[in-house]
């Protein structure tokens, strides 16, 4: 699993460089300048790996808690996640179980992504 995460994080960090305005003019032969930071994709994959290592399976509630615990706004989460939190924040806020959040109106897949957002 470590090798898969290493490959994912390098590919994610490399690919993410082409979304940065400063790198838009690079040719296919150019290497983007460092440092290369991974995105939310790697952060979320690390949460999945953590739950699998500890439990040997995916538990929705544990995964939602890990997503919330590892949330880092500098990783440039997509609009879907922010939309989830703005729409279902009350259902997901406070670490309520993902299945219970789903029953409160958020689809299970969305609720599992919500966790407990850090709001200012």
N, C-alpha and C positions, 0 to 999 in steps of 0.2 A: 504494500500500500504506500510506503514511503516513496518508492521510485515513481509510482503513478502521480503522487502529489507533487514531487519535484518536477516532473515533466509538465504537468498541468500548470504549475506556477510560473515556470520559465516561458512556456507558450503564451500564457495569459499576460504576463508582464511585457513580453515582446509585442504581441498583438495590440495591447492597449496603447502602446506608444504611437500608433498610427491614428488614434483618436485625438491626440493632443494637437492643438493649433500650431504650436511651434514646429511640429514634425510633418506637417502636411506637404511640404515641398520636397521631401526626401525622395530620391530615386530608388528603384528596386535594389540597386547595388549599395545603397547607403545603410549604415547601421545607426539606429537612433542613439543619441547620446544618453548616457546613464545619469543617475541611477534609474533602473527600471523597477517600477512599483507594481505589484500585482493588484488586481481589482477585486470587486465583490465576488466574482466567480470563484477565485481561489479561497477567499475567506469562507464562503459557504461550503465549498468542498472540504475544507479543514474541519468544519463542524460535523459534516457527515462522517468523515473518517474518525473523528473523536468518538462519536456515538457508537459506530461499528466496533471500534477497538474495545470500548468499555462494556458494551452490552451484547456484541455479537449479532446484532440485528438493529433495524431502525425502529425506534419508538418515537411517535409523533410528538409527544409532550416533551421528551428529552431533547429532540432535535430543535423544536421551537425555542426551548430554553437556551440551547447552545447558540442558535442564530442570534438571539437577543444578547447573550453574554459576549459574543465576539463581534457585535455590531461596531463598525468603525466608519463613520461618515466620510472619511478621507478616501475610502475605497470606491467611491463613485457608484453607489447603488443606483439601479435604474428607476425610472419613473414608476414602474409597476409596484415596487416595494413602497415608495413614498405614498402612492395612491392607496395601497393596502392600509397603511397606517393611518392615513387621513380618513379613510372610510370606515375601517374596522378597529381603529385604535381602542375604543372602549371594550370591544369584545376580546381583544388580544392583550391589552395593557395589564400589567401586574402579574404576568406569568401564568395566566389562566391556562389550563390544559388546552391543547390544540383541538381535541375532539369536542370539548365543551364550547370553545370559541366557534367551532363549525356549527354547532347546534344553535348558537346565538345569531346566525345569519351569514357568517363568512364561510365560503367554500373551504373544505379541508385543506386543499393545496395552498390556498391563500393564507389560511390561519396558521399553517405550519411555518410560513415565512414571516409572520408578523412578530411573534415574541413580544418583547416589551420595549417599545421605542424610547430613545432618549429625546425628550422634547425640551425645548428651552422655555 
